[in-house]
């Protein structure tokens, strides 16, 4: 049994124990209150309450206990934070405080980003919690992409977790003319969490802050900085390393936004209401389906489906690339079953596009692999004289026609 499995079972057991304890505590309190009510000199007997005017002790303590349970996604997230109570050296805390002041100076930006997080936060928090990771990890998309699953950087990174093409390929995120797994929130989240855990275990003895630095700058950069720090007699934790500027700010940013979300009232920030349950359902499909067809079948707007499925580049799902369609969680389950069991091959057009628009980070090798053609053919079809000098926005034909 793995550490993760043992932890999950302990958490489930602990959760059950808490619930049972709530009932027992409420019952015990009720019994104690009843006994006290019959004491000859009890103050309770001086002013007896009408049985219809207030709840008995059991009801009072039971509902009071229930009110302590998480009521929204933010409460669930806060309960999973693990780094908030850990003190930092003064210089490290100063780096965090600088970003707290930066974020609190623009509360409208936080409001906009957390609003974009609405469809995703509860589900991502759930995934992070199931792995026993600190809840702060669920806020990485805040730092990486401002919670925009369609975000693309000038360097070629894409998606909620901002994977570069090569890293996405190495982690098995499919990319072709119809689908980009880096933009798929479900697959990219799993890949990001796998990557963080893998690097923490392989290089940093489980230290997730060092793994976060490697996520941003690469393990080689972090490992060199750590060896340099250790050569100076330091322990070599994240806060002691000399790293590229962006990486030096990476964990302070994450910790700062977690600090604000942990106590938004203190920092004058208003967070949107987000239900504690995931906002979408997953449908496994074995046949192609277009978002237009799914929209009609499910009676859901096509734009809503597109927002939940940004990885579907051409507005259709091809099971050869992706098998999961995300739909709003309120969709009728019977209709979902109908969609998932459909054997119609006419639901979607999955034809390969005739041209490709070059994006930042593209090269001929990536494009050729994406469309299952050769680099030589691309060069010949497009009369390319300098293959290394592709420009973003350039259109390439994908056939000899």
Secondary structure, 3 states (H helix, E strand, C coil): CCHHHHHHHHHHHHHHHHHHHHHHHHHHHHHHHHHHHCCCCCHHHCCCCCCCCCCCHHHHHHHHHHCCCCCCHHHHHHHHCCCCCCCCCHHHHHHHHHHHHHHHCCHHHHHHHHHHCCCCHHHHHHHHHHCCCCHHHHHHHHHHHCCCCCCECCCCCECCCCECHHHHHHCCCCECCCEECCCCHHHHHHHHHHHHHHHHHHHCCCCHHHHHHHHHHCHHHHHHHHHHHHHCCCCCCHHHCCCCHHHHHHHHHHHHHHHHHHCHHHHCCCCCCCCCCCCEEEEECCCCEEHHHHHHHHCCCHHHHHHHCCCECCCEECCCCCCEEEEECCCCHHHHHHHHHCCCCCCCCCCCCCEEECCCCCCHHHHHHHHCCCHHHHHHHHCCCCHHHCCCCCEEECCCC
